[in-house]
Amino acid sequence: MTLPFEAQSGPAPLSTLRHSVSHLMADAVLRLFPDAKVAIGPPIDHGFYYDFELARPLTDDDLPLIEEKMREILSEAGEFTRSTCSREEAVTRLKEMGQSYKLELLEDIPEGEEISFYDHGTWSDLCEGPHIEKAAQIRRDAFRLTHVAGAYWRGDSDKTMLQRIYGTAWWHKKDLKKYESYLEEVKKRDHRKIGREQDLFSLHPDFGAGLVFWHPKLGHVRRQLEQWWWDLHQARGYWPVYTPHIAGEPVFRQSGHLQNYADMIWPSMDVDGRPHRMKPMNCPGHVTIFNSRRHSYRDLPRRFAELGTVYRYEPSGTLHGMLRVRGFTQDDAHIFCTPAQLEDELVDVLSLVDTILTTFGYEYTAYLATRPEKSLGTDEVWGHATDALKGAAARRELQLEDDPGGGVFYGPKIDFKLRDALGREWQGPTVQVDFNLPERFDLEFNDADNALKRPVMVHRAIFGSLERFVGGLIEHFAGWFPLWICPIPVAVLPITDDQKDAAKELHQELLAAGWNAELRTEGPLRRRVRDAELDKIPYMAVLGGREVEEGAVNLRVHGQKEQRTMSHAEFFQMLQEKKHTKSLEY
């Protein structure tokens, strides 16, 4: 994740500094809570964390007390020293310390590999390192503990829920201040906060955890995105399909999803004495449509597209607004083609990915994820699929970063990571080549030589899910949506009652032209301008006596200091041009 500033360097990498500060924090926690057990405490992007098992839940009010203790320890901590020992000695040492999680981590260290501890002052920890030389290199005013969260031991919901303390550390105080300003901007852009303020969406755990209710304004955003998405796909030869939300369990066993993704599939339900499941993905449905009739090579490629709602049983502790949910709509599409057509189809998909991401101003990085250890298919088939992805990327002049072994069990893929306005990386589109489902479902087509052959299947999702994509858009634009998807782009504001009739006429003209305009006539103009700004309405068409007389509007635009006067025709033309070009600027 790229920050909007460049941090000053120090005597070691920032990750090394943060690792050392995490040890300092763990020392402080154990002094304040002597019965605590420690788990892991690595550096992460822009900070660090450490997991603890504690007798009582921590709150943010505990963090200043832990910070104060950390600063006390700094004066006595001395050097960070490394020592090695035998496995038997390490076991004895950790048992004496009463650290059961560290004993479990010790078991993961392969036989013959060096076992090391790092010490500072009276603190000792099983740790691979590295660390800075001495605690005096840590500035007392350049670290901060940020928040507390829950985390299952080793990410397993069947294991103990631990408490995770997050923090950040820098070589210089001014970098900490810059980072804290950045975090404040992140908080301001939080889609949950903006969603409440703007009445965009809601979540109702009593109705169902992780299920999103789209309110009217965000419903408008979604509707515009869906229509654009369909237009782009129709122009590329995709056909719309619709598949059921539930299916008999054998379908997901045949596809392999039940065996490979059992934890995320919703529990079974009995329908007429047969087990059924809520669908976790749309591909088995699209395969079923393809397999419902015979195909010739002349029919291929076949491109099916669906905005299909799917359901995945995400652990309750991981649910997060619109970004991590249990029911979501994927912009799913599947292409069935011959091996010879594969690269051309991938080129078109990569072009579509670029169109959609760049329309919103996203920069992105593409990763080629290759064959994992556990996989299906021959080396020859994997090689052909991987070469097709590489060839398509080369034709698009798309640079690929390597993700060795990151492919799915049924084929290689290209994953996209996009960067938002704050430099944060988000999981973006994915393009996957699959030769598993055609085999499992016995898909065939008659080739030119009249022999039955297997088609290649391409999975691709560009939004990924509408919930996560739109949640990301809220934060990317801080709630100020581009004009073409903006819920309420224009507020019409007469200065006095004398301009009300003219304002009503302009308002009706905007509605007739397809713009969700609002007419605001009550209260002082200053308050109406302020309220429109708070409601994130980018254009305020103000009408005074002169404007009515001249058939014009005094235009106030979000983010622009200067006001402009233009005729009604010029105003409508400007709106239409910005909508047509999908401009990111008002």
ABEGO torsion letter per residue (X at the ends): XBBABBBBBBABBAAAAAAAAAAAAAAAAAAABAABBBBBBBBBBGBBBBBBBBABBBBAAAAAAAAAAAAAAAAAAEBBBBBBBBAAAAAAAAAAAGBAAAAAAAAABBBGBBBBBBBBEABBBBBAOBBBABAAABBAAABBBABBBBBBBGGBAABBBBBBBBBBBBABAAAAAAAAAAAAAAAAABAAAAAAAAGABBBBAAAEBGBBBBBAAAAAAAAAAAAAAAAAAAAAGBBBBBBBABBBAAAAAAAGAAAAAAAABBBBBBBGGBBBBBBABAAAAAAAAAAABBBBAAAOBBBBBBBBBBBBBBBAAABBEAABBABBBBBBBBBBBBAAAAAAAAAAAAAAAAAAAAAAGBBBBBBBBBBBABBBEBAAAAAAAAAAAAAAAAAAGBBBBBBBGABBAAEBBBBBBBBBAAGBBBBBBBBBBBAAAAAAAGBBBBBAAGBBBBBBBBBBBAAGBAAAAAAAAAAAAGGBBBAAABABABBBBBABAAAAAAAAAAAAAAAAAGBBBBBBABEBAAAAAAAAAAAGBABBBBBBAAAAAAGBBBBBBBGBABBBBBBAAAAAAAAAAAAAAGBABX
